[in-house]
């Protein structure tokens, strides 16, 4: 039964790549909008989980009507992401760049030009594949990490797709040298892009996120500590006919503290930045899975412990403290 389910899953995705990109554009996006609205009306487990997550984002004052309004747009944006994904291979480089606007783009270019390397950490927002295709035009390629999917040939299809866009894709599990590959890219002054608000390894770092405890993967912070590369959160959101991104100012590694303390500090700062970006564009956050530890297992919520907090880092230069108003650690879904 499992093999049959895997085969049906693969065929559904394969049909998407084979058929959806051949449909007239208006027809394709209209079809995915219909699918989104039907899924939203059925209010299955995924939609219920999305709404439970959005309730935390929107806060205790949010009415059920408000949560449903945002979740409906959220499902539409989620299906738009998939339609984009199935069609992105057919987009010209000109279209990729013309439909993508990035706040603080020059800051990113300056970081890459400095030769330090940069780690971009982002949540599941907007369309990270479109962001990746755009990032390839800014950097000389970049490296990311992909979660292994079942069936294996679906994972391989996603890897081929992302490599066709210009990404170097390393497996999250089942491969050797993943962290070394990321280090190599950064030490050469390159770019690493990781989706980083959902821990898939059960080895993540506890953080406070919208007032409750979850875990973030340690990878982006560990890479910044190990290499001196700049760590910048990124958030993404859809507009009517394009996607927007914000590269947030670099989160600097504290000058003092142990390595775990530095990583914990950076992870919390990343979580705080993600929260600000998600709160500004909640319908663009595609989180249809359990995220907070209390939802996964109440016994996993860390108990408070004594000891001093990680030291505050030095104040960043004035040039990168502009008001804050976004590519994957877990990779393909």
N, C-alpha and C positions, 0 to 999 in steps of 0.2 A: 504493500500500500504506500509506503514511504517513497519507493522508487517511482511509482505512478504519479504521486503528488509532485515530486521533484521534476518529472518530465513535463507535466502540465504547466508548472510554473515557468520552466524554461521556454516552452512553446508560446506561452502568453507574452513573455518579453521579446522573443524572437519575432513574433507577429507584429509587435509594436514597432520594432526597428524596420521590418520589411514593408509594412503597410502604412503606418501612420505618417511616415515622412513623404509618402507618395500622394497623400490626400491633399486637396487644396487647403491652404493654410487656414482660412476661415472655418472650413468644415472640420478640420482636425481639432482646433482649439474649442470649437463649439461642442464637439463630441465629448471632449474631456470635461468640459464644464457641466454637461448633462450627467456624466458619471459622478462628478463631485457632488452635485445637488442630490442625486438619488442616494448616494452613500450617506450624506448628511441627514436626509429625511429618515432613513432606516435606523440611524443612531445605534449602529453596532458597537462592538467593543472598542474599536480603534477611535471612533468619534467620541465615545464616552471618555476614553483616556485622554484624548486631546482636550476635551472640555474640563476635565479635572486638572490638567496641567495649566490651562489658561485661567482657571479660577484663581490659582496662586499668582499668576502674572498680573491679572486685573485687580486683584486685591479683594478684601472682605466686603467692600462697598459695591462690588459688581453684582448687578441683578442677573437672574437666570436668563432674561431676555438679552441682556448685553453679552453674556457668555455665548449664547446661541448665535447671536449676530456675528461675533468674531470667529467662532468655529466654522460657520458657513463660509465666510470669506477664506478662512484658513484651508478648508478642504478644496476650494477653488484654486487657491495658490499652490497647494500640494499637487493637484492634478495638472496644473499649468507647468510645474517643474517637470513632471514626467513627459508631457507633450514636448516641451523644450528638449528634453534629453533624447527622445526618439528622433528629433529632427535636427539636432545641433550639428551632426556630421555633415549636413548639407549646407550649412551656413558658410558664407564667405568670411574671410578675415575682416573685411570691411563691415559686414553686418554685425559681427561679434563686437567690434569696437564702437560702432555707431549706436548700438542699443545698450551700451553699458557706460554708466557715469560713476566715477570714483572720486569721493572727497578725500583730500590729502594724497592724491596720486603722486605729486612731486616729492612729498616727504618719503614715500616708498622708493621712488627712483633714486633719491639722494642716498638712502640707506644702502641700496644695492650698489650704487656707484662707489660707496666708501670701502667696499671690499670686506665688510664685517660679516656679511650674510644676514639673512632675516628669516624669522619664523613667523608665519601668519597663522593665528589660531582663530577659528570661527565656529559658531554654532550651526545647527541645521536650519538655516534661514535661506529664503530666496532660492536661487539656483546656483549651487557651488560649482557645477560643471561649466556654466556660462562664465562664472568668475574665473575658473581655471583657464578656460580658453582665452579670456582677456589677459590674465596674468602672464601667459606664454608670450604675449606681444610686448610685455614690459620687461620681463626677465628672459634670459637665454634658457628657457625651459625651467621646470621646477620638479621637486620630488614630493610625493605624497604617499600615504599608506592606505591600503584597502582592506576592509573586513572580508574574510572569506565567506562566500555565500554557498548555499546548497540549492541546486546541484552545482558541482564543480565547474561544469561548462558554462553556467550562468556567470560565475565569478570570472572565468576566463574571457567571456564576452564583454563584461564591464571593463576589464583590464585593457582589452584591445581597443575598446571605444575610447577610453581615457588616453591611452597612448597615441591614438590617432589625432587627438586634440593637441598633443605635445607634452603630456605629463609623463614623468617617470614614476611608475607605480610599484610599490613594494608591498608584500603581503603582511598583514598584521600578525598572523599566526601561520605555522606550517612552512615557514621559510627561514633561511639563515641569513644573518648579516643585515637585518632590517635597520636596527639602530645605527650600525656602522655606515650603512648607505646614506642615512640622513646626516650623520656627522660629516661624511665626505663631501656632500653637497654644500653644507654650511662652511666648512673649512676652505672651500674653493671660492667663497664669497657669494654663493648662490642662494636660492630661495627654497624654503620648505613650507608646505601648506598643509595644515592638519585641522580637520573638524574635531572639536575638543570639548564638548559639553556633556558627553555621555561616555562613561567608563565601561568598556567591554571586557576588561581583563580581570576585574575584581581586585585590582592592585592600585586603584586610583587614590587620589588625595582628597580627604574630606574638606568640603567648603560649605559656606552658607550661601544659599541661592534662593532669592525671594523668600527669605526668612526661615528656610528649612535646610536640613543637611542633605547633600548629595555628594557624589565623588566625581572629580574631573580626572581625565587621564594625565599622568605626570609628564608625558612625552615633550610637549612644547616647552614647559618650564625647565625640564632636565636638559634639553638641548641648548637652551639659552645659557644655563649655568655652565655647561660643559665647554661651550665654544665661544662665548662672548657675543654671539649673534643677537641682533635686536629681536625682541619679542613684542609683536603688535597684534592685538585683537582686531578682528574684522567682523562687521555685521553687514547683512545684505537684505534688501527688500525690493519688492516689485513695484513699478509704476505702471501706468496704463499701457505704454508701448515700449518699455525698457526696464532694465534692472539698475538699481542704485547700490553703491557700496560705500562703506566708510572704513578707511584704515585709521584706527585709533592710535594716539601717540604711544611710543615705546614704553613698555613697563620695564623699568631698570632693575637689574639684579641688585639686592642689598649688598653693601660692602662688607658687612659682618654677618656672622651666624654660620651654623653648620649647613652642609649641603641640603639635608632634608628640610631645615628651617627656611632656607632660601626658596626651595621648590614650593613649599607650602604657602609662603607669602605670595609668590608669583601666581600660583593657582587661584588664590582668593581674589587677587586683583583682576585676573582674567574673568572670573565668575562675576565680579561686580560690574565689569564693563559689558559683558554679555547681557546681564540683567538690564542695564540701562538701554542697550540697543534693542533688546526684545520687547521691553516695556513700550518703547516708542513705536514698534511695528509688530504687535502681537500676532496678527493674522499671517505673518510671514515666517513664523517659527513652526517648523514641521516636526513636532514632537508628539508622536502618536504611541509612544511606549512609556512604561513606567520609568521614572527618572529619580525621584526622591527616595531615600533609603527607607523611610517609613512606609512607602508603598511597596517596596521590594521585600523588605523584611524588617520589622521594627527592632529586632535584636541586633541589626547591623548598625544602628545609629550610634556613633561614638559617644562615649561618656566624657564629660569635661575632665581634664587632667590639669595638674599644676604645672608651673614653669612659665617662663617669660615668653611673650609673643616674639615672632621674628622681628628683627630691627627694622625701623623705617629706612627706606633707601634715601639717598640724597635727592633734593628737589631737582627735577629735570630742568634743562635750559628753558628759558622763557619762550623760545621759538616753538617748542612742542607742547605748550600748555594751553593751546587754544581751547575754547569751550568744546565739550564733547557732545555731540548729538548722537566690509564690512570691512590652502584651500583646504585636506580632510584627515583626523587621527583614526576614524573608523571607516572612512572610505565609502565604497558602494553599499547601498542598502541591501 
